[in-house]
Structure formats: C-alpha cells, structure tokens
Amino acid sequence: MAISMRTLSAKTAAPRGFAGRRVSAVSNGCRTVMKAGNWLPGSEAPAWLPEDLPGNYGFDPLALAKEPASLKRFTESEVIHGRWAMLGVAGCLGVELLGFGNWYDAPLWAVNGGKATWFGIEVPFDLNALLAFEFIAMAAAEAQRNDAGGVVYPGGAFDPLGFAKDSSKAGELKLKEIKNGRLAMLAFIGFVAQHAATGKSPLAALSEHLANPWGANFATNGVSVPFF
C-alpha cells in the first residue's frame, strides 16, 4: 500500500508535548527541563527552584536551596554580591584606564603607611576614620533595606530612574542584572588569579595578550598550565 508523504510525516511528527521550548516531568522531587539556556541540557532541574526565578538555569546540584528560607537568603545574597562585584570591576578597570594605578596597589597605603587617594586626590582621613565612615554608611543602607522587608528590589529611593515602575520589564531587567552580576563576580576572580600568576593588572595583561596572543596567554604564564 502506498503511503503519501503527508501521511508519513503526520505519523512520524514529534508529539505535541515536544512542540514547545520546555518539557517538564515530575520525578523524585525533580523535573526534567529541556529549554534554551539550561545549564545541562536534558538534566533534571530541582523542583524547589521556581521557573520564574531570575537567572534560574536549574543549577543546584548540592540541594543547598531546597529549604525556602535558604533559597530566599541565597538569591538575595547573590544579587547583592553581584552588585558589589559590578562596582568593583568597574572601579578596577576605570582607575587603571584613567592612569591612576591599578586595583592591587590601591590599598597598599594601609599596609605600608601613607594616605589613601581617590582618582589621584589625597583623602584627608586615616584608616580608622575611613573604616568608621564605611561602617556607619553600610549600617544605614542595610537598615533601610531591612525596613523595606529585606528585599533586594525595594524601589523608591533605590530606583531613582524609575526602571521598576514598568512591571512588564521587571523580569527582563532582573535577569540582565543577575547575568551581569555573575559575570562580574567571575571577572574579579579572574583579576585576582591573573595577578597571582603574572603580577600584572587586567589592562596591562590584556595589552600584552593583544600584542602577542600566542606568546602571552593563560597557558604561557608558567602557573595556569603546570610544566608547560
């Protein structure tokens, strides 16, 4: 019996459940999630990670966020650490780019003696005064955040440009922030590892690499790849 191509196509087409971007099935507290961006395609994503959680790629192999209280604390901590990392990386690169030294040498005044500088301007305070000011400023900021319920997106004075007022873009902006925060955290770890291996600042190492890509890279610094 002859079978038309249309009939054969209909019989061999993928099931309706596979037509979308995501297929989920609950199994032993986990769900198998196949979607664009999953950290391990085809792996079982933990059921305790909400699908609407910004930056959720199903990654929690040690089940650290299984308890709701832990999940809340970890997600808030990640956002805050990401924000600090973005500020830190921007500061490290900005100061070096403007010719005011590098991130590693910047705090050595506190160890070797001397005065702190801010973009080449000497700061008229000693270490104790700076630590006291930082403690008070951080305590005040955290107190305001706690008064707002301990949330990481309090809005109001913390959103002077009004980005959070458009609820349709809130999820998109949160995703962008957590992605950039994670990238910044990895970048600063790279800065530290790079200096430990080469003794060079980020832009100095980048310039050397661009001038000689094959002769100046992670494999030729004598540390990253042993015995090379």
Rosetta silent file (secondary structure, phi, psi, omega in degrees, C-alpha in Angstrom):
SEQUENCE: MAISMRTLSAKTAAPRGFAGRRVSAVSNGCRTVMKAGNWLPGSEAPAWLPEDLPGNYGFDPLALAKEPASLKRFTESEVIHGRWAMLGVAGCLGVELLGFGNWYDAPLWAVNGGKATWFGIEVPFDLNALLAFEFIAMAAAEAQRNDAGGVVYPGGAFDPLGFAKDSSKAGELKLKEIKNGRLAMLAFIGFVAQHAATGKSPLAALSEHLANPWGANFATNGVSVPFF
SCORE:     score description
SCORE:     0.000 S_00000001
   1 L     0.000  131.970  179.465    0.000    0.000    0.000 S_00000001
   2 L   -78.905  138.545  178.736    1.358    3.346   -0.939 S_00000001
   3 L  -118.112  123.658 -178.464    1.666    5.879    1.844 S_00000001
   4 L   -68.868  156.774  179.741    1.743    9.512    0.951 S_00000001
   5 H   -63.996  -32.146  179.259    4.492   11.727    2.285 S_00000001
   6 H   -66.350  -42.731  179.361    1.910   13.801    4.103 S_00000001
   7 H   -65.293  -42.899 -179.759    0.552   10.758    5.966 S_00000001
   8 H   -63.900  -40.925  179.333    4.071    9.555    6.817 S_00000001
   9 H   -62.901  -39.683 -179.316    5.018   13.000    8.043 S_00000001
  10 H   -66.228  -36.780 -176.885    1.929   13.129   10.245 S_00000001
  11 H   -76.898  -26.816 -176.012    2.675    9.712   11.755 S_00000001
  12 H  -103.025    4.385 -179.289    6.329   10.434   12.435 S_00000001
  13 L   -66.997  155.553  179.674    5.923   14.004   13.681 S_00000001
  14 L   -65.765  147.562  178.074    7.114   14.805   17.181 S_00000001
  15 L   -57.806  157.857 -176.464    4.468   14.516   19.943 S_00000001
  16 H   -61.468  -31.537 -178.224    2.586   17.644   20.802 S_00000001
  17 H   -66.218  -19.159 -177.995    4.357   17.882   24.157 S_00000001
  18 H   -96.679    4.644 -175.372    7.686   18.411   22.411 S_00000001
  19 L   -74.627  -27.229 -177.969    6.486   21.263   20.216 S_00000001
  20 L   -87.011 -169.792 -177.711    7.348   23.969   22.744 S_00000001
  21 L   -85.398  -18.367 -172.434   10.648   25.092   24.214 S_00000001
  22 L  -133.225  138.297  174.691   10.202   23.250   27.510 S_00000001
  23 L  -126.417  124.294 -176.321    9.208   19.727   28.551 S_00000001
  24 L  -123.848  143.262  175.996    8.685   19.065   32.238 S_00000001
  25 L  -149.023  129.099 -178.395    8.008   15.894   34.178 S_00000001
  26 E   -80.624  131.352  179.981    7.995   15.495   37.975 S_00000001
  27 E  -153.622  112.007  176.720   10.216   12.688   39.216 S_00000001
  28 L    54.273   43.958  178.246   11.515   12.225   42.800 S_00000001
  29 L    81.495    0.338  179.468   11.279   15.901   43.626 S_00000001
  30 E  -124.171  161.207  175.911   12.912   16.967   40.384 S_00000001
  31 E  -128.129  138.469  177.670   11.582   17.851   36.978 S_00000001
  32 E   -80.881  117.445 -176.421   13.263   17.184   33.698 S_00000001
  33 L  -119.251  124.099  175.387   13.584   20.510   31.969 S_00000001
  34 L  -120.866  106.681 -177.650   14.785   20.920   28.418 S_00000001
  35 L  -150.360  162.545  178.283   14.903   24.563   27.448 S_00000001
  36 L   -64.110  126.238  177.428   17.224   27.060   25.886 S_00000001
  37 L    97.177   -3.306  177.013   19.819   28.051   28.441 S_00000001
  38 L   -61.329  135.620 -172.846   19.505   25.069   30.806 S_00000001
  39 L   -61.413  -29.759  175.848   22.917   24.615   32.465 S_00000001
  40 L  -139.410   95.226 -175.332   22.948   20.934   31.468 S_00000001
  41 L   -51.367  130.705  179.228   20.502   20.179   28.622 S_00000001
  42 L    86.332   -4.271 -178.882   18.314   17.207   29.420 S_00000001
  43 L   -80.680  165.737  179.495   19.242   17.193   33.110 S_00000001
  44 E   -86.768  119.840  178.847   16.738   17.116   35.926 S_00000001
  45 E   -87.321  134.641 -179.592   16.117   20.595   37.296 S_00000001
  46 E   -57.814  135.764 -178.256   15.321   20.795   41.023 S_00000001
  47 L   -70.795  -20.093 -177.962   11.626   21.305   41.674 S_00000001
  48 L   -80.491   -5.117  176.405   12.361   23.740   44.511 S_00000001
  49 L   -94.551  111.731 -178.154   13.778   26.317   42.089 S_00000001
  50 L   -61.825  140.371 -179.434   10.854   28.424   40.763 S_00000001
  51 L   -67.124  -23.614  179.690   10.776   28.735   36.990 S_00000001
  52 L   -91.383    8.044  177.485   10.144   32.482   37.285 S_00000001
  53 L   -71.625  122.713 -178.096   13.254   32.984   39.428 S_00000001
  54 L   -56.877  129.228  178.320   15.538   35.433   37.552 S_00000001
  55 L    76.445   17.455 -179.774   18.583   33.639   36.220 S_00000001
  56 L   -80.625  114.172  176.564   17.293   30.174   37.110 S_00000001
  57 L  -117.471   23.497  176.671   19.050   27.589   34.953 S_00000001
  58 L    71.739   24.448 -175.954   18.251   24.609   37.151 S_00000001
  59 L  -101.629  105.378  171.186   21.646   24.670   38.856 S_00000001
  60 L  -161.987   63.596 -174.121   21.665   23.420   42.439 S_00000001
  61 L   -64.305  -23.526 -179.194   23.462   20.047   42.387 S_00000001
  62 L   -97.400    4.858  178.675   24.097   20.094   46.163 S_00000001
  63 L    55.536   38.176 -178.788   20.480   20.997   47.020 S_00000001
  64 L   -71.276  -26.090 -175.930   21.661   23.990   49.051 S_00000001
  65 L  -105.020   23.997 -176.245   18.494   25.974   48.291 S_00000001
  66 L   -68.016  -35.493  177.018   15.992   23.203   48.993 S_00000001
  67 L   -79.821  133.649 -178.526   14.645   24.949   52.086 S_00000001
  68 H   -54.293  -39.574  179.885   12.556   28.039   51.194 S_00000001
  69 H   -65.128  -38.621  179.139   14.385   30.180   53.763 S_00000001
  70 H   -68.204  -40.820  178.829   17.749   29.163   52.309 S_00000001
  71 H   -60.244  -44.219  179.599   16.568   29.846   48.765 S_00000001
  72 H   -62.547  -44.680 -177.852   15.439   33.356   49.753 S_00000001
  73 H   -67.068  -41.928 -178.250   18.712   34.105   51.543 S_00000001
  74 H   -67.592  -41.057 -178.964   20.891   32.739   48.737 S_00000001
  75 H   -67.059  -40.563  177.442   19.067   34.584   45.971 S_00000001
  76 H   -65.146  -43.246 -179.499   19.233   37.883   47.874 S_00000001
  77 H   -63.305  -38.200 -179.204   22.911   37.345   48.706 S_00000001
  78 H   -64.847  -42.124  179.491   23.741   36.566   45.086 S_00000001
  79 H   -63.162  -44.986 -178.268   22.145   39.780   43.845 S_00000001
  80 H   -66.451  -43.526  177.290   23.938   41.889   46.464 S_00000001
  81 H   -63.492  -37.387  177.982   27.302   40.214   45.831 S_00000001
  82 H   -64.114  -39.561  178.754   26.771   40.688   42.098 S_00000001
  83 H   -65.461  -43.012  176.655   26.132   44.407   42.585 S_00000001
  84 H   -62.113  -40.990 -179.389   29.303   44.787   44.654 S_00000001
  85 H   -65.296  -40.144  178.619   31.248   42.862   42.030 S_00000001
  86 H   -63.140  -41.943  176.917   29.951   45.072   39.209 S_00000001
  87 H   -64.602  -42.203 -178.580   31.003   48.177   41.150 S_00000001
  88 H   -64.949  -45.492 -179.760   34.364   46.610   41.970 S_00000001
  89 H   -65.618  -42.340  177.726   35.166   45.522   38.427 S_00000001
  90 H   -61.977  -39.911  177.902   34.114   48.890   37.013 S_00000001
  91 H   -66.289  -43.181  179.002   36.308   50.620   39.604 S_00000001
  92 H   -58.989  -47.588 -177.594   39.306   48.378   38.916 S_00000001
  93 H   -74.185  -38.288 -177.528   39.155   48.973   35.184 S_00000001
  94 H   -64.962  -44.755 -178.980   38.167   52.639   35.374 S_00000001
  95 H   -64.734  -42.624  179.309   41.015   53.698   37.655 S_00000001
  96 H   -68.144  -38.713 -179.361   43.600   51.840   35.580 S_00000001
  97 H   -63.402  -34.333 -179.130   42.137   53.138   32.329 S_00000001
  98 L   -86.314   -0.620  175.214   42.426   56.737   33.580 S_00000001
  99 L    83.203   25.912  179.713   46.030   56.195   34.625 S_00000001
 100 L  -105.940   32.126  178.723   45.639   56.280   38.423 S_00000001
 101 L    97.868 -161.651 -179.603   47.318   52.954   39.173 S_00000001
 102 L  -132.845  167.996 -172.746   45.811   49.500   39.490 S_00000001
 103 L   -64.288  -31.752 -175.499   43.479   47.705   41.862 S_00000001
 104 L   -73.497  -40.042 -178.243   46.192   45.665   43.573 S_00000001
 105 L   -80.010  -18.193 -174.390   48.413   48.590   44.557 S_00000001
 106 H   -56.641  -43.116 -177.677   45.493   50.839   45.553 S_00000001
 107 H   -89.484    3.218 -175.604   45.079   49.562   49.168 S_00000001
 108 H   -66.271  -18.620  177.117   48.793   49.150   49.917 S_00000001
 109 H   -59.784  -32.537 -179.253   48.860   52.564   51.610 S_00000001
 110 H   -70.934  -23.365 -179.666   47.000   50.977   54.527 S_00000001
 111 H   -93.873  -44.336 -175.009   49.795   48.398   54.928 S_00000001
 112 H   -90.757   -6.803 -175.836   52.859   50.445   54.064 S_00000001
 113 L    92.442  157.252 -178.610   51.662   53.726   55.558 S_00000001
 114 L   122.819 -164.063 -177.715   50.601   56.859   53.779 S_00000001
 115 L  -118.912  147.215  174.504   47.325   58.356   52.648 S_00000001
 116 L   -72.198  152.103  176.189   44.517   56.964   50.546 S_00000001
 117 E  -126.024  150.679  178.089   43.882   58.576   47.183 S_00000001
 118 E  -128.966  106.282 -175.472   40.718   58.922   45.139 S_00000001
 119 L    52.085   44.821  176.109   41.374   59.453   41.411 S_00000001
 120 L    85.433   -6.197 -179.330   44.725   60.978   42.278 S_00000001
 121 E   -98.413  128.085 -178.609   43.363   63.220   45.052 S_00000001
 122 E   -70.142  130.828 -179.894   44.696   62.551   48.550 S_00000001
 123 L   -87.787  123.652 -174.700   41.955   61.662   51.031 S_00000001
 124 L   -81.207   42.042  178.784   42.431   63.624   54.324 S_00000001
 125 L  -136.036  148.516  176.150   41.440   60.707   56.587 S_00000001
 126 L   -87.627  179.983 -174.981   43.374   57.878   58.184 S_00000001
 127 H   -61.834  -42.436 -178.169   42.419   54.203   58.052 S_00000001
 128 H   -62.318  -41.370  179.410   40.408   54.251   61.298 S_00000001
 129 H   -65.856  -40.634  179.589   38.299   57.199   60.150 S_00000001
 130 H   -65.674  -40.529  178.804   37.607   55.563   56.796 S_00000001
 131 H   -65.192  -40.198  178.863   36.591   52.280   58.468 S_00000001
 132 H   -64.236  -43.720  178.928   34.259   54.121   60.848 S_00000001
 133 H   -63.090  -43.574 -179.832   32.642   56.034   57.983 S_00000001
 134 H   -63.715  -40.594 -179.785   32.217   52.850   55.939 S_00000001
 135 H   -62.104  -46.044 -178.720   30.677   51.010   58.902 S_00000001
 136 H   -65.519  -42.862 -178.884   28.127   53.767   59.522 S_00000001
 137 H   -64.626  -43.759 -179.952   27.256   54.104   55.819 S_00000001
 138 H   -66.453  -41.118  179.793   26.827   50.348   55.334 S_00000001
 139 H   -63.034  -40.555  179.167   24.758   50.016   58.525 S_00000001
 140 H   -64.777  -43.309 -179.946   22.465   52.840   57.415 S_00000001
 141 H   -64.781  -42.998  179.831   21.955   51.326   53.961 S_00000001
 142 H   -67.898  -34.257  178.096   21.234   47.859   55.377 S_00000001
 143 H   -63.721  -41.569  178.005   18.850   49.340   57.946 S_00000001
 144 H   -65.938  -37.747  179.124   16.828   50.978   55.182 S_00000001
 145 H   -66.745  -40.868  178.599   16.791   47.726   53.231 S_00000001
 146 H   -66.721  -36.475  177.039   15.607   45.802   56.293 S_00000001
 147 H   -63.273  -27.194  178.942   12.913   48.407   56.922 S_00000001
 148 L   -86.620    8.806  177.765   11.698   47.687   53.392 S_00000001
 149 L    99.063   11.820  178.764   11.328   43.994   54.274 S_00000001
 150 L    71.316   18.139 -177.784   14.854   42.860   53.452 S_00000001
 151 L   -82.216  158.740  179.606   14.092   42.796   49.750 S_00000001
 152 L   -97.652   -3.485  176.256   16.714   43.346   47.079 S_00000001
 153 L  -128.640   65.844 -174.398   14.369   45.360   44.845 S_00000001
 154 L   -72.211  -22.600 -177.665   12.896   47.931   47.275 S_00000001
 155 L    72.147 -156.403  179.345   12.241   50.638   44.680 S_00000001
 156 H    60.917 -125.148 -179.216   11.623   54.176   45.855 S_00000001
 157 H   -64.806  -21.125  179.999   14.894   55.956   46.659 S_00000001
 158 H   -85.649    0.055  178.536   16.738   52.868   45.426 S_00000001
 159 L  -134.610   64.265 -173.705   15.207   53.292   41.972 S_00000001
 160 L   -63.942  -24.521 -179.235   15.753   56.998   41.174 S_00000001
 161 L   -92.319   -1.753  174.902   15.333   56.489   37.415 S_00000001
 162 L    70.803   28.872 -179.976   12.048   54.621   37.830 S_00000001
 163 H   -64.932  -33.264 -174.922   13.065   51.440   35.998 S_00000001
 164 H   -79.146   -6.245 -177.921   10.913   49.267   38.272 S_00000001
 165 H   -70.906  -27.006  178.240    7.717   51.217   37.537 S_00000001
 166 L   -89.613   97.281 -175.257    7.203   49.342   34.273 S_00000001
 167 H   -63.471  -24.064 -178.488    6.156   45.921   35.558 S_00000001
 168 H   -69.598  -22.221 -179.121    6.320   44.433   32.055 S_00000001
 169 H  -104.939    0.064 -175.693   10.108   44.945   32.007 S_00000001
 170 H   -60.515  -47.097 -179.389   10.819   43.998   35.627 S_00000001
 171 H   -62.721  -41.019  179.703   11.635   40.362   34.850 S_00000001
 172 H   -63.752  -42.729 -179.728   13.868   41.298   31.940 S_00000001
 173 H   -68.320  -37.947  177.543   15.817   43.832   33.999 S_00000001
 174 H   -64.255  -40.055  178.843   16.254   41.400   36.904 S_00000001
 175 H   -64.891  -43.305  179.083   17.590   38.761   34.518 S_00000001
 176 H   -63.057  -39.357 -178.638   20.040   41.214   32.965 S_00000001
 177 H   -65.840  -44.896 -177.502   21.227   42.313   36.384 S_00000001
 178 H   -69.373  -33.326  176.386   21.882   38.813   37.693 S_00000001
 179 H   -65.522  -46.174  179.358   23.671   37.826   34.482 S_00000001
 180 H   -67.730  -34.426  177.284   25.932   40.862   34.634 S_00000001
 181 H   -65.299  -42.968  177.889   26.464   40.331   38.358 S_00000001
 182 H   -64.337  -40.805  177.873   27.560   36.738   37.841 S_00000001
 183 H   -62.412  -40.981 -179.626   29.868   37.811   35.041 S_00000001
 184 H   -66.608  -38.313  178.393   31.388   40.495   37.283 S_00000001
 185 H   -63.728  -42.597  176.278   31.989   38.014   40.110 S_00000001
 186 H   -65.693  -38.095 -179.643   33.812   35.687   37.732 S_00000001
 187 H   -62.481  -42.261 -178.264   35.720   38.648   36.275 S_00000001
 188 H   -70.445  -35.520  172.965   37.045   39.718   39.658 S_00000001
 189 H   -59.507  -38.825  176.459   38.105   36.171   40.472 S_00000001
 190 H   -63.240  -40.570  178.012   39.949   36.334   37.157 S_00000001
 191 H   -58.901  -45.742 -178.122   41.618   39.609   38.184 S_00000001
 192 H   -65.294  -47.129 -179.536   42.872   38.021   41.407 S_00000001
 193 H   -64.372  -38.519 -179.841   44.066   34.816   39.722 S_00000001
 194 H   -63.199  -44.907  179.927   45.677   36.790   36.919 S_00000001
 195 H   -68.183  -37.241  178.516   47.668   38.961   39.284 S_00000001
 196 H   -63.303  -33.798 -177.383   48.699   35.950   41.353 S_00000001
 197 H   -85.054  -36.259 -172.201   50.011   34.254   38.203 S_00000001
 198 H  -118.828  -18.966 -175.630   51.570   37.173   36.357 S_00000001
 199 L    75.140   11.141 -176.506   51.801   40.108   38.772 S_00000001
 200 L  -107.943  156.712  175.802   50.097   42.266   36.136 S_00000001
 201 L   -81.444  165.359 -176.187   46.927   44.344   36.221 S_00000001
 202 H   -56.757  -49.916 -176.847   43.940   43.465   33.968 S_00000001
 203 H   -71.675  -32.413  176.794   44.528   46.072   31.254 S_00000001
 204 H   -65.871  -43.102  178.337   48.299   45.538   31.262 S_00000001
 205 H   -66.632  -37.400  178.857   47.803   41.798   30.766 S_00000001
 206 H   -64.682  -43.677  179.491   45.189   42.455   28.075 S_00000001
 207 H   -61.950  -41.921  179.125   47.532   44.771   26.172 S_00000001
 208 H   -64.143  -39.317 -179.602   50.308   42.185   26.343 S_00000001
 209 H   -67.717  -43.264 -179.476   47.961   39.462   25.103 S_00000001
 210 H   -65.067  -32.417  179.060   46.648   41.539   22.201 S_00000001
 211 H   -73.887  -29.057 -178.235   50.212   42.355   21.144 S_00000001
 212 L  -148.528   76.021 -173.958   51.231   38.698   21.244 S_00000001
 213 L   -56.792  -39.794 -176.537   48.207   36.361   21.526 S_00000001
 214 L   -82.303  -21.750 -178.686   50.167   33.126   21.180 S_00000001
 215 L   -97.711  -15.480 -179.370   53.037   34.189   23.402 S_00000001
 216 L  -132.986   95.341  178.446   51.053   35.813   26.222 S_00000001
 217 L  -155.484 -176.727 -174.087   48.047   33.854   27.428 S_00000001
 218 L   -63.612  -23.458 -177.317   46.914   31.677   30.318 S_00000001
 219 L   -85.275  -10.533 -175.694   48.962   28.734   29.048 S_00000001
 220 L  -113.075    7.426 -177.594   52.256   30.635   28.952 S_00000001
 221 L   -84.958   -3.303  176.157   52.291   32.340   32.356 S_00000001
 222 L    82.222    1.906 -178.272   54.030   29.366   33.972 S_00000001
 223 L  -124.946  -47.801 -174.675   51.305   28.809   36.551 S_00000001
 224 L   -62.080  -39.703  179.517   47.933   28.041   34.948 S_00000001
 225 L  -117.131   99.839 -176.873   49.266   25.060   32.966 S_00000001
 226 L   -59.521  148.004  174.936   51.945   23.248   35.028 S_00000001
 227 L    63.513   15.489 -179.742   55.127   22.007   33.330 S_00000001
 228 L   -90.252    0.000    0.000   54.289   23.969   30.155 S_00000001
